[in-house]
Structures are given as structure tokens and as C-alpha cells.
Amino acid sequence: MELTQNTGINTTPGSGLVINSIVRKFTFNDIVLPDPGIDYSPEEVRDVYSAQYPDISTAILEETFLDSETIAYKFVRAVGSKG
């Protein structure tokens, strides 16, 4: 499931401005996570999935712009030692 986020640029007819939509893609441990909604920040998306994937709560968030319309967010599991 992909959701797009309106960039918030308001235009009037004939103004020549173009509104681009942003597609957000989330992954954790090579699992594609559906975007819960455009109103959620990436940190809030982490909170949404923390009950299902406990390790995501300590994961590092990497943001990559794939192109002008797509942002990939990858939650990278923190590596540490037990003991």
C-alpha cells in the first residue's frame, strides 16, 4: 500500500505551479511496512509498529530520496551485545 502526501502548495488556475505528491516507503528487516497515514511522522510510524516489531523502537532511521517523488525510510535494527 502506498500513500501519497500532498506537498501543501496551493495553486490557482493558470498560475503555472505544479503540485507534486510524495510517496513514502517504510521497511524494517527487509519487511515492507504499509504507511499508516500521511499525518504520521516517521518517528510516529515507528511507534505504530513497535508493538508488532519490538526491535523497531531502538532502530536507527535512515532516510533516502529515491527520486523527486519517493522517500524511502528504513528502520535499521541496532546492533549490540548482550550481557
C-alpha positions as a Markdown table, in Angstrom:
| # | Residue | x | y | z |
|---|---|---|---|---|
| 1 | Met | 0.0 | 0.0 | 0.0 |
| 2 | Glu | 1.4 | 3.4 | -0.9 |
| 3 | Leu | 0.1 | 6.7 | 0.3 |
| 4 | Thr | 1.0 | 10.0 | -1.1 |
| 5 | Gln | 1.4 | 13.2 | 0.8 |
| 6 | Asn | 0.4 | 16.5 | -0.7 |
| 7 | Thr | 3.2 | 19.0 | -0.5 |
| 8 | Gly | 0.8 | 21.6 | 0.6 |
| 9 | Ile | 1.3 | 24.0 | -2.3 |
| 10 | Asn | -1.9 | 25.8 | -3.1 |
| 11 | Thr | -2.3 | 26.9 | -6.7 |
| 12 | Thr | -4.9 | 28.9 | -8.6 |
| 13 | Pro | -5.8 | 28.0 | -12.1 |
| 14 | Gly | -3.3 | 29.4 | -14.6 |
| 15 | Ser | -0.6 | 30.1 | -12.0 |
| 16 | Gly | 1.8 | 27.6 | -13.6 |
| 17 | Leu | 2.6 | 25.9 | -10.3 |
| 18 | Val | 2.6 | 22.1 | -10.1 |
| 19 | Ile | 1.7 | 20.1 | -7.1 |
| 20 | Asn | 3.9 | 17.1 | -6.6 |
| 21 | Ser | 2.9 | 14.2 | -4.4 |
| 22 | Ile | 5.4 | 12.3 | -2.2 |
| 23 | Val | 5.3 | 8.6 | -1.9 |
| 24 | Arg | 6.7 | 7.3 | 1.4 |
| 25 | Lys | 8.1 | 3.7 | 1.7 |
| 26 | Phe | 8.9 | 2.1 | 5.0 |
| 27 | Thr | 11.0 | -1.0 | 5.6 |
| 28 | Phe | 12.3 | -2.9 | 8.7 |
| 29 | Asn | 14.4 | -6.1 | 8.5 |
| 30 | Asp | 13.5 | -6.3 | 4.7 |
| 31 | Ile | 9.8 | -6.2 | 5.6 |
| 32 | Val | 7.8 | -3.6 | 3.7 |
| 33 | Leu | 5.6 | -1.7 | 6.2 |
| 34 | Pro | 2.5 | 0.0 | 4.9 |
| 35 | Asp | 2.4 | 3.7 | 5.5 |
| 36 | Pro | -0.2 | 4.2 | 8.3 |
| 37 | Gly | -1.0 | 7.7 | 7.0 |
| 38 | Ile | 0.5 | 10.8 | 5.8 |
| 39 | Asp | -0.3 | 12.6 | 9.0 |
| 40 | Tyr | 2.3 | 10.4 | 10.8 |
| 41 | Ser | 5.9 | 11.5 | 11.1 |
| 42 | Pro | 8.5 | 8.7 | 10.5 |
| 43 | Glu | 9.0 | 8.6 | 14.3 |
| 44 | Glu | 5.3 | 8.2 | 14.8 |
| 45 | Val | 5.3 | 5.4 | 12.2 |
| 46 | Arg | 8.0 | 3.7 | 14.4 |
| 47 | Asp | 5.6 | 4.0 | 17.4 |
| 48 | Val | 2.7 | 2.4 | 15.4 |
| 49 | Tyr | 4.8 | -0.7 | 14.6 |
| 50 | Ser | 6.7 | -1.0 | 17.9 |
| 51 | Ala | 4.0 | -3.4 | 19.4 |
| 52 | Gln | 4.3 | -5.7 | 16.4 |
| 53 | Tyr | 8.1 | -5.4 | 16.0 |
| 54 | Pro | 9.6 | -4.5 | 19.4 |
| 55 | Asp | 13.2 | -4.1 | 17.9 |
| 56 | Ile | 12.0 | -1.2 | 15.8 |
| 57 | Ser | 11.8 | 1.0 | 18.9 |
| 58 | Thr | 15.6 | 1.2 | 19.1 |
| 59 | Ala | 16.2 | 1.1 | 15.4 |
| 60 | Ile | 18.1 | 3.8 | 13.6 |
| 61 | Leu | 16.0 | 5.7 | 11.0 |
| 62 | Glu | 17.6 | 6.1 | 7.6 |
| 63 | Glu | 16.0 | 8.4 | 5.0 |
| 64 | Thr | 16.8 | 8.1 | 1.3 |
| 65 | Phe | 15.4 | 10.2 | -1.5 |
| 66 | Leu | 14.8 | 7.7 | -4.3 |
| 67 | Asp | 13.6 | 10.3 | -6.8 |
| 68 | Ser | 11.8 | 13.6 | -6.7 |
| 69 | Glu | 8.6 | 11.9 | -5.7 |
| 70 | Thr | 9.7 | 9.0 | -3.4 |
| 71 | Ile | 11.3 | 8.9 | 0.0 |
| 72 | Ala | 12.4 | 5.6 | 1.5 |
| 73 | Tyr | 12.5 | 5.2 | 5.2 |
| 74 | Lys | 14.5 | 2.3 | 6.5 |
| 75 | Phe | 14.5 | 1.3 | 10.2 |
| 76 | Val | 17.9 | -0.4 | 10.8 |
| 77 | Arg | 18.0 | -2.6 | 13.8 |
| 78 | Ala | 20.5 | -1.5 | 16.4 |
| 79 | Val | 23.4 | -4.0 | 16.8 |
| 80 | Gly | 24.7 | -4.5 | 20.3 |
| 81 | Ser | 26.0 | -7.2 | 22.6 |
| 82 | Lys | 24.0 | -9.0 | 25.3 |
| 83 | Gly | 25.5 | -9.3 | 28.7 |
